[in-house]
Structures are given as C-alpha cells and as structure tokens.
Amino acid sequence: MTLPRPNVAILGGGPGGYEAALVAAQLGADVTVVDEDGLGGACVLTDCVPSKTLIESSSTMTSLGRSASLGLQLANGANPVVGVDAPALNARIKALAAAQSNDITEHVAAEGIRIVQARGRLTGPHTIEAGGRTVRADVVLIATGAFPRALPDGVPDGERILTCRQLYDLGELPEQLIVVGSGVTGAEFASAYQALGSQVTLVSSRERVLPHEDKDAAMVIEGVFRRRGMNVLGKSRAEAVYRKGDSVVVTLADGRQVTGSHCLLTVGMAPSTKAIGLIEAGVNLDSRGFIEVDRVSRTSAQGVYAAGDCTGVLMLASVAAMQGRIAMWHALGEAVQPLRLDHVAATIFTEPEIATVGVAETMIESGQVKAEVIMLPLVTNPRAKMQGFRDGFVKLFASPRSGRILGGVVVAPRASELILAVSIAVEQLLTVDQLAHTFSVYPSLSGSLTEAARRLMMPARPRAPFGEPAQ
Ligand SMILES: Cc1cc2nc3c(=O)[nH]c(=O)nc-3n(C[C@H](O)[C@H](O)[C@H](O)COP(=O)(O)OP(=O)(O)OC[C@H]3O[C@@H](n4cnc5c(N)ncnc54)[C@H](O)[C@@H]3O)c2cc1C
C-alpha cells in the first residue's frame, strides 16, 4: 500500500521558500510555491544579488585605481578616464538578477513543483488563497521576507530619496550620495558608490561604522573610507530627509544639515507579515512583527513553519535557506539538526571585505566564551604586497584547553572566499594544530590563516615541520 503524498504549500519564493520547496519535492511531497514577484525573491531580484553585482563593478574600479602602483599605465597618462555608464551598469544588474530568477524558476519547475505567481494569504493554518484559488496543505511554510524601513520624516520618492531597492532605476550615478545608516547595507553601498566616483557622506548614529561587527575590522574599514575621501559623520542621528529642488537635505538630531544630490536610507528592515492572515491562523508575532519560531522553524500554529527574514532570526540568505530546509526535514519526518547560529559564516562586501564565522570577540571580552585570540595583519603577507593592498588582517579564536578553533575574522579582498577554511574548521571541530598542519599555497593570503594557527599552537605540544615558509 502506498501512502498519500503529503501536500506542502509555501508562501514566498525567496531562498527561505524555494530552497524548502526543493527539499520537500526531493522527499516526495506535492509542493506549491506562491510568490508575487518572482522566484529568488527579494534576495535575487532587489537585494543581495543586485548589490553584489554592483559591488563587482565597484571592486573592479578600485583595482583599476591601484594600477599605477602596480606599474601599469592606463591610457591618458596621469589622468586615466574610467567612467561609469550608469544606465549600462544598472541594466546589467537588473538583467543578471532576472536571469538568476529565471534559472531558479526553471530548476524548481523541473522538480515538479507548482508555482503560483500571485499575492497570497493564509485563510487558515492549512490553506493559502492566491490568484483566485485555494491551496490546501498538510504543511505550510511562511517565507515572505522583509522590506526596507524608511524614516518617519524621510519618505523615499524613488528619485532622490531612495531605499536600496530603488538604486538600480537611476539614470545617472549619484553625484553626492548621503547614506543614512552605517550598518552592513549602508557600509556596502557607501563603499561601492565611493569607489564608482560618487562623493559619499555616511551618516552614522553610532561612534563608529559597523557598530555590531568586529571592532578591529570596523576600524580598518572606517580608516579606508576616510582615506578614500568619504565624509564619515559619527554620532550623528538623521532625523529627517527632504527634497529641495534637485538636492536632498538631511537634518541631523543636533540641528546640522547635510546636503547632497541623493539620499539612500539604510535604516533596517521590517517583516512582511501584515495582512496575510497570520494572527487569524494562530501564528504568533513578536512586538516588532517578526514571526516567532523555534530552532526547527516551527511557529505557534501546528503544521505552520516559517523561515527567513520574516522571522528576523539572522537576515542572511544562507540562514533563510537553512531555516526553510530544516522546516521541511522536520515536517516530513527526516532526522534534523536544529539551526546553529554560532556556525554561520557571513561577509560584509565592503572594499576590503569583512568575513566572519563562529564566536565574536565581544563574547570573549565579556567572559561568555574562553578563547585565545591571534590577529595577523596582512601587511607582511607577500601576496598582499604583490596585490598592492595593506588594509586587512586574519584573526582566529581558539579554545585554550582543547585548541579547538571557535571562530575567526578575515579582512581582505575576497575575504568571502578565504573564510571557508575557518568555517570548515569551526564546523568540523578542528584544532589549531590541525589547521597549522594543513598545507596552504605559497604565496597566498590563506597562508596567513595557517600561520595564525601555528602561532596559536600550544607551546607544550611538539611543533611539526611545515611544508611552506611563513607568510
Ligand atoms: C541590500 C541587501 C543586500 C544583501 N546582501 C546579502 C548578502 O550578500 N548575503 C546574504 O546572505 N544576505 C544578504 N542580504 C539579505 C538577504 O537578501 C535576505 O536575508 C534574504 O533575501 C531572505 O530571504 P527570504 O526568503 O526570507 O525572503 P525574500 O528574499 O525577501 O523573498 C520573499 C519573497 O516572498 C514574496 N512575498 C512576500 N509576501 C508575499 C505574499 N503575501 N504573497 C506572495 N508572495 C509574497 C516576495 O515577493 C519575495 O519574492 C541582503 C539584504 C539586503 C537588503
């Protein structure tokens, strides 16, 4: 006798939704995804993918800026002209995002998953209404994401006062861009537009940029920003933004005013959880409107799971996808490991990038975690010298008792790629000895990671000979 296929309905087709759909289909469920904007979600269409595509262009600009120091000469001698073709840049970004969304749609459809392109809402814990039809399901997953917040006195108009989702409709590069908010999104866009040639003012309500990130890393980035000519305003809370002809004026809490051609608001994200029948279906929200979930993505309503930004757990595509997969493994009876946030790897795509994984140094400083810390500046690394950069470091945290690697920070160009070695060490419970005994290429930036591990090796333990010289 064959058992009936379980029905799964997913509201929202971002990484939280479509990755869950793929797992559910793999496990034999009959799956429907309801999404109004396109698969890949905001992640692919407006947020992560477009911003990283923009940053790919701005990084190339930064590299071109280093060319003279590398002994290269761009045409036109001392005044090289590398301009930005804003319409072409933005068209590339939008086309790439659309192509990525199409690839995901094709992949999902090929797995036999039904896609309903419409706005949907719960009409009960086991029913979603969308596009004039009702989808009934044994298991429902909510993955509706989040949207950029605005200031009460700073309403985006899509022309000069912008959210991060409106940047790619601009027909020109902002001449003087005021970025309000110095968290991850603000720092990334400030870095990118400064590199592309905008005069950027970064308005930070806190003492330093990236207030929630590794302090040493944030200080490196702030130093780079200032050196490249960015106007960084610390301890400056923006109260209001308004248009004045072809300019924008940002009023700060202390009465100062900053004028520019455009203003980008990066003041956080709000969950897309309103008016979709959640409360009526028994799904609890917290005081900020995020869906409350446990570590296997269950909500307060039986059979209803939630994943991604709408839960506010950690607003990253990788976390959204993992929450969605965990939900399906749990709902469909697979063995599942609850979500572990202390193993999440993340990158801030400034120039240079900041990549982190595992425990943070603040946890060590507060006594919450016992760990030894080593930080190696990359200025002495031969590969860094060859590449012509000086701003960066690698940092490792290791247990003083077991030598286990508990986390790390890399500040370097492409730190997002370098962090994988530390991520594997954290996930696989490797010790500093094991990382130290691992071959790295000479010369390489990753060589500084193995060298950091060597320096953390317990003095009492015998030191083995190494295959490569110190980096
Ligand atoms: C500028 C920016 C850059 C970022 N860069 C990175 C990065 O580099 N790396 C990283 O890991 N993360 C990054 N993030 C975060 C990442 O984009 C999010 O964590 C991720 O998109 C969350 O995925 P999700 O599935 O929860 O929701 P989303 O990607 O927001 O998708 C939600 C989907 O649900 C649909 N939807 C919502 N309500 C309904 C409804 N009622 N009916 C039908 N459909 C609905 C929406 O149309 C959307 O398609 C960035 C975020 C921003 C803002």
The ligand as a MOL file (V3000), in Angstrom:
LIG
                    3D

  0  0  0     0  0            999 V3000
M  V30 BEGIN CTAB
M  V30 COUNTS 53 58 0 0 0
M  V30 BEGIN ATOM
M  V30 1 C 20.8530 45.3440 0.0910 0
M  V30 2 C 20.8920 43.9700 0.6770 0
M  V30 3 C 21.9750 43.1550 0.4350 0
M  V30 4 C 22.0270 41.8750 0.9700 0
M  V30 5 N 23.1210 41.1090 0.7340 0
M  V30 6 C 23.2000 39.8780 1.2720 0
M  V30 7 C 24.3520 39.0700 1.0670 0
M  V30 8 O 25.3130 39.4950 0.4320 0
M  V30 9 N 24.3690 37.8300 1.5810 0
M  V30 10 C 23.3180 37.3440 2.3100 0
M  V30 11 O 23.3850 36.1970 2.7690 0
M  V30 12 N 22.2160 38.0810 2.5270 0
M  V30 13 C 22.1330 39.3320 2.0200 0
M  V30 14 N 21.0230 40.0910 2.2460 0
M  V30 15 C 19.8920 39.5080 2.9960 0
M  V30 16 C 19.0740 38.5880 2.1010 0
M  V30 17 O 18.6800 39.2790 0.9380 0
M  V30 18 C 17.8580 38.0950 2.8650 0
M  V30 19 O 18.2750 37.5240 4.0750 0
M  V30 20 C 17.0740 37.0880 2.0480 0
M  V30 21 O 16.5100 37.7140 0.9270 0
M  V30 22 C 15.9610 36.4670 2.8790 0
M  V30 23 O 15.2670 35.5440 2.0880 0
M  V30 24 P 13.7180 35.2530 2.3320 0
M  V30 25 O 13.4100 34.0040 1.5960 0
M  V30 26 O 13.3990 35.3110 3.7650 0
M  V30 27 O 12.9130 36.4770 1.7030 0
M  V30 28 P 12.9960 37.2820 0.3610 0
M  V30 29 O 14.2330 37.0510 -0.4050 0
M  V30 30 O 12.6540 38.6790 0.7720 0
M  V30 31 O 11.7810 36.6930 -0.5030 0
M  V30 32 C 10.4610 36.8270 -0.0650 0
M  V30 33 C 9.5330 36.5800 -1.2370 0
M  V30 34 O 8.1980 36.4640 -0.7340 0
M  V30 35 C 7.3140 37.1280 -1.6170 0
M  V30 36 N 6.1220 37.5060 -0.8510 0
M  V30 37 C 6.0550 38.2620 0.2610 0
M  V30 38 N 4.7690 38.3420 0.6780 0
M  V30 39 C 4.0430 37.6250 -0.2050 0
M  V30 40 C 2.6600 37.3270 -0.3090 0
M  V30 41 N 1.7710 37.7520 0.5900 0
M  V30 42 N 2.2560 36.5580 -1.3440 0
M  V30 43 C 3.1390 36.0980 -2.2590 0
M  V30 44 N 4.4430 36.3420 -2.1960 0
M  V30 45 C 4.8960 37.0960 -1.1830 0
M  V30 46 C 8.1220 38.3250 -2.0930 0
M  V30 47 O 7.5730 38.7750 -3.3160 0
M  V30 48 C 9.5060 37.7050 -2.2560 0
M  V30 49 O 9.6320 37.1710 -3.5590 0
M  V30 50 C 20.9470 41.3930 1.7510 0
M  V30 51 C 19.8410 42.2150 2.0110 0
M  V30 52 C 19.8100 43.5000 1.5010 0
M  V30 53 C 18.6330 44.3880 1.7910 0
M  V30 END ATOM
M  V30 BEGIN BOND
M  V30 1 1 1 2
M  V30 2 1 2 3
M  V30 3 2 2 52
M  V30 4 2 3 4
M  V30 5 1 4 5
M  V30 6 1 4 50
M  V30 7 2 5 6
M  V30 8 1 6 7
M  V30 9 1 6 13
M  V30 10 2 7 8
M  V30 11 1 7 9
M  V30 12 1 9 10
M  V30 13 2 10 11
M  V30 14 1 10 12
M  V30 15 2 12 13
M  V30 16 1 13 14
M  V30 17 1 14 15
M  V30 18 1 14 50
M  V30 19 1 15 16
M  V30 20 1 16 17
M  V30 21 1 16 18
M  V30 22 1 18 19
M  V30 23 1 18 20
M  V30 24 1 20 21
M  V30 25 1 20 22
M  V30 26 1 22 23
M  V30 27 1 23 24
M  V30 28 2 24 25
M  V30 29 1 24 26
M  V30 30 1 24 27
M  V30 31 1 27 28
M  V30 32 2 28 29
M  V30 33 1 28 30
M  V30 34 1 28 31
M  V30 35 1 31 32
M  V30 36 1 32 33
M  V30 37 1 33 34
M  V30 38 1 33 48
M  V30 39 1 34 35
M  V30 40 1 35 36
M  V30 41 1 35 46
M  V30 42 1 36 37
M  V30 43 1 36 45
M  V30 44 2 37 38
M  V30 45 1 38 39
M  V30 46 1 39 40
M  V30 47 2 39 45
M  V30 48 1 40 41
M  V30 49 2 40 42
M  V30 50 1 42 43
M  V30 51 2 43 44
M  V30 52 1 44 45
M  V30 53 1 46 47
M  V30 54 1 46 48
M  V30 55 1 48 49
M  V30 56 2 50 51
M  V30 57 1 51 52
M  V30 58 1 52 53
M  V30 END BOND
M  V30 END CTAB
M  END
